[in-house]
Amino acid sequence: NFTGSTSEEYDWLCTLLHEEGFEIYCQDYDHLGVNACRILVPGFSEIYPVEDLLWENNNSAVALRHDILNIAGLSREQRNDLAQALDEQGHDPQQPVAALIGLAPDRGTGWETLRIGELEALLALSLKQYEKATDHLDWVIQYGQLNPERLGRYRCLLNLLNIMVDDEKEISAYRAALQHLHGIETVSDCEAMLRGKQIFDHLPFPGNNMENTRTHRQLINALRLARS
């Protein structure tokens, strides 16, 4: 039992942990006027393994948050910078983007299911990096965590990309077969994507303050009610 003040007890506990060779990480928060303190002691305090904590770290891409949310409005140079930043950070392709940037997405939207691998595929496509887009899309299709419409569209897009990167093939020679397999509208949409159109149409801008995202607004309002 410790009989000193709270501050003295904190110092005493920190000393014990340091003597055992542990490092202590503290972060104070006052978001929306609610005070909180987060303390992590790797190798000692985790309820979950360190690997899980890294996976669930929703601050790791916070610096990229605005660009990701506004991806449809970025210039080519900005999209290239974003693609490079994601590559340097080395996120797992299965990582949900919304969790990484602290977004509570609306159900049924592209943001709800968007993974890093899909985001990288779309960025590569928008930059006309077709071989890289092909590799990422192959992962997206194998992973399969998409609604049937989007999955079918990406299958069609991958088929078109495989033809495009082959110097001995022309899309016009395969268009009828692709239309029979995927549908005329899907092929038309995917060809538009190859021209740089409609790539991010399923990822509407939520707004600078998430005003266009109902679920996120409800979460913020609940936090405001909790502090009032």
C-alpha positions as CSV (number, residue, x, y, z in Angstrom):
1,N,0.0,0.0,0.0
2,F,1.2,3.5,-0.8
3,T,0.2,6.4,1.5
4,G,1.6,9.4,-0.4
5,S,-0.2,11.8,-2.8
6,T,-1.3,10.8,-6.2
7,S,1.7,12.5,-7.8
8,E,4.1,10.7,-5.4
9,E,2.5,7.4,-6.2
10,Y,2.8,8.1,-9.9
11,D,6.5,8.8,-9.5
12,W,7.0,5.7,-7.4
13,L,5.3,3.5,-9.9
14,C,7.3,5.0,-12.8
15,T,10.5,4.3,-10.8
16,L,9.5,0.7,-10.3
17,L,8.8,0.2,-14.0
18,H,12.1,1.9,-15.0
19,E,14.0,-0.3,-12.6
20,E,12.5,-3.3,-14.4
21,G,13.7,-2.0,-17.7
22,F,10.3,-0.9,-19.1
23,E,9.6,2.3,-21.0
24,I,6.5,4.4,-20.2
25,Y,4.5,6.4,-22.8
26,C,1.9,8.9,-21.6
27,Q,-0.4,11.1,-23.7
28,D,-2.9,13.6,-22.3
29,Y,-6.1,14.4,-24.3
30,D,-8.7,17.1,-23.9
31,H,-10.6,16.6,-27.2
32,L,-14.1,18.1,-27.0
33,G,-13.3,19.2,-23.4
34,V,-13.1,15.6,-22.1
35,N,-9.9,15.1,-20.2
36,A,-8.2,11.7,-20.5
37,C,-4.8,10.2,-20.1
38,R,-3.5,7.2,-22.1
39,I,-0.5,5.3,-20.6
40,L,1.3,2.4,-22.4
41,V,4.1,0.3,-21.0
42,P,5.2,-2.0,-23.9
43,G,5.7,-5.5,-22.6
44,F,3.8,-4.9,-19.4
45,S,0.5,-3.0,-19.7
46,E,-1.0,-4.5,-22.9
47,I,-4.2,-6.4,-22.7
48,Y,-3.4,-7.2,-26.3
49,P,-0.1,-8.2,-27.9
50,V,2.1,-5.4,-29.2
51,E,1.3,-6.4,-32.8
52,D,-2.4,-5.9,-32.1
53,L,-1.7,-2.4,-30.7
54,L,0.2,-1.5,-33.8
55,W,-2.7,-2.8,-35.9
56,E,-5.3,-0.8,-34.0
57,N,-3.2,2.5,-33.9
58,N,-5.7,5.0,-35.3
59,N,-3.1,7.8,-35.1
60,S,-0.5,6.3,-37.5
61,A,-2.0,7.9,-40.6
62,V,-3.4,11.1,-39.0
63,A,-1.0,13.3,-40.9
64,L,-2.5,11.9,-44.2
65,R,-6.1,12.2,-43.0
66,H,-7.1,15.4,-44.9
67,D,-5.6,14.1,-48.2
68,I,-7.2,10.7,-47.9
69,L,-10.6,12.2,-47.2
70,N,-10.3,14.7,-50.0
71,I,-8.7,12.2,-52.4
72,A,-11.0,13.0,-55.3
73,G,-10.0,16.6,-55.1
74,L,-6.2,16.2,-55.0
75,S,-3.9,17.2,-57.8
76,R,-1.8,14.5,-59.5
77,E,1.3,15.7,-57.6
78,Q,-0.7,15.5,-54.3
79,R,-1.9,12.0,-55.1
80,N,1.7,11.0,-56.0
81,D,2.9,12.3,-52.6
82,L,0.1,10.5,-50.8
83,A,1.0,7.2,-52.6
84,Q,4.6,7.6,-51.6
85,A,3.7,8.4,-48.0
86,L,1.5,5.3,-47.7
87,D,4.3,3.2,-49.2
88,E,6.9,4.6,-46.7
89,Q,4.6,4.0,-43.7
90,G,4.2,0.4,-44.7
91,H,0.7,-0.3,-43.6
92,D,-0.7,-3.8,-44.0
93,P,-2.9,-3.9,-47.1
94,Q,-5.8,-5.4,-45.0
95,Q,-5.8,-2.4,-42.7
96,P,-9.2,-0.5,-42.8
97,V,-8.5,3.1,-43.9
98,A,-11.3,4.5,-41.7
99,A,-9.7,3.2,-38.5
100,L,-6.3,4.5,-39.5
101,I,-7.6,8.1,-40.0
102,G,-10.1,8.2,-37.2
103,L,-13.3,8.2,-39.3
104,A,-16.6,6.7,-38.2
105,P,-17.9,5.8,-41.7
106,D,-21.5,5.6,-42.8
107,R,-22.8,2.1,-43.4
108,G,-22.9,1.1,-47.1
109,T,-20.4,3.7,-48.2
110,G,-17.0,3.0,-49.9
111,W,-15.3,4.4,-46.7
112,E,-16.8,1.6,-44.6
113,T,-14.9,-1.2,-46.4
114,L,-12.0,0.7,-47.9
115,R,-8.6,-1.0,-47.1
116,I,-5.1,0.2,-47.6
117,G,-4.6,-2.2,-50.5
118,E,-7.6,-0.9,-52.4
119,L,-6.6,2.7,-51.7
120,E,-3.1,2.0,-53.1
121,A,-4.7,0.4,-56.2
122,L,-6.9,3.4,-56.9
123,L,-4.0,5.8,-56.4
124,A,-1.8,3.8,-58.8
125,L,-4.6,3.7,-61.3
126,S,-5.1,7.5,-61.1
127,L,-1.4,8.0,-61.6
128,K,-1.4,5.7,-64.6
129,Q,1.0,3.3,-62.9
130,Y,-0.8,0.4,-64.5
131,E,1.6,-2.4,-63.5
132,K,1.5,-1.3,-59.9
133,A,-2.3,-1.0,-60.1
134,T,-2.5,-4.5,-61.4
135,D,-0.6,-5.9,-58.5
136,H,-2.7,-4.1,-56.0
137,L,-6.0,-5.0,-57.7
138,D,-5.0,-8.6,-57.7
139,W,-4.7,-8.4,-53.9
140,V,-8.0,-6.6,-53.6
141,I,-9.8,-9.4,-55.6
142,Q,-8.1,-12.2,-53.7
143,Y,-9.0,-10.5,-50.4
144,G,-12.6,-10.3,-51.4
145,Q,-14.0,-8.1,-48.7
146,L,-16.2,-6.1,-51.0
147,N,-19.8,-6.0,-52.1
148,P,-20.5,-8.0,-55.3
149,E,-20.9,-4.9,-57.5
150,R,-17.5,-3.5,-56.5
151,L,-15.8,-6.8,-56.7
152,G,-17.2,-7.5,-60.1
153,R,-16.0,-4.0,-61.3
154,Y,-12.5,-4.7,-60.0
155,R,-12.4,-8.0,-61.8
156,C,-13.3,-6.3,-65.0
157,L,-10.8,-3.6,-64.4
158,L,-8.1,-6.1,-63.7
159,N,-8.9,-7.9,-67.0
160,L,-8.6,-4.6,-68.8
161,L,-5.3,-3.7,-67.1
162,N,-3.8,-7.1,-68.0
163,I,-4.7,-6.5,-71.6
164,M,-3.4,-2.9,-71.5
165,V,0.1,-3.8,-70.1
166,D,0.5,-6.5,-72.8
167,D,2.1,-4.8,-75.8
168,E,0.8,-7.5,-78.1
169,K,-2.9,-7.0,-77.2
170,E,-5.5,-4.3,-77.8
171,I,-8.6,-3.8,-75.7
172,S,-10.7,-3.3,-78.8
173,A,-10.1,-7.0,-79.7
174,Y,-11.5,-8.2,-76.4
175,R,-14.2,-5.6,-75.7
176,A,-17.1,-7.7,-76.9
177,A,-16.0,-10.7,-74.8
178,L,-15.5,-8.5,-71.8
179,Q,-18.9,-7.0,-72.3
180,H,-20.5,-10.4,-72.4
181,L,-18.6,-11.4,-69.2
182,H,-19.0,-8.3,-67.2
183,G,-21.8,-6.3,-68.8
184,I,-21.7,-3.3,-71.2
185,E,-22.1,-0.7,-68.4
186,T,-19.3,-2.2,-66.2
187,V,-16.9,-2.3,-69.1
188,S,-17.7,1.2,-70.0
189,D,-17.2,2.4,-66.4
190,C,-13.9,0.6,-66.1
191,E,-12.6,2.0,-69.4
192,A,-13.5,5.5,-68.0
193,M,-11.4,4.6,-64.9
194,L,-8.5,3.7,-67.2
195,R,-8.8,7.2,-68.6
196,G,-8.7,8.7,-65.1
197,K,-12.4,9.2,-64.6
198,Q,-14.8,8.0,-61.9
199,I,-11.9,6.4,-59.9
200,F,-12.9,7.9,-56.5
201,D,-16.6,8.3,-57.1
202,H,-17.5,5.8,-54.3
203,L,-15.4,7.9,-51.8
204,P,-17.3,11.2,-51.5
205,F,-15.6,13.9,-49.4
206,P,-17.0,13.7,-45.9
207,G,-16.3,17.4,-45.3
208,N,-13.6,19.2,-43.3
209,N,-15.6,18.7,-40.1
210,M,-17.2,15.4,-41.2
211,E,-20.5,17.3,-41.7
212,N,-21.4,15.0,-44.6
213,T,-20.9,11.8,-42.5
214,R,-23.9,11.0,-40.3
215,T,-22.3,8.3,-38.2
216,H,-19.3,10.5,-37.4
217,R,-21.5,13.4,-36.5
218,Q,-23.6,11.3,-34.2
219,L,-20.4,10.1,-32.4
220,I,-19.2,13.6,-31.9
221,N,-22.6,14.8,-30.7
222,A,-22.6,11.9,-28.2
223,L,-19.2,13.0,-26.8
224,R,-20.4,16.5,-26.5
225,L,-23.5,15.4,-24.6
226,A,-21.2,13.3,-22.3
227,R,-19.2,16.4,-21.2
228,S,-22.2,18.7,-20.8
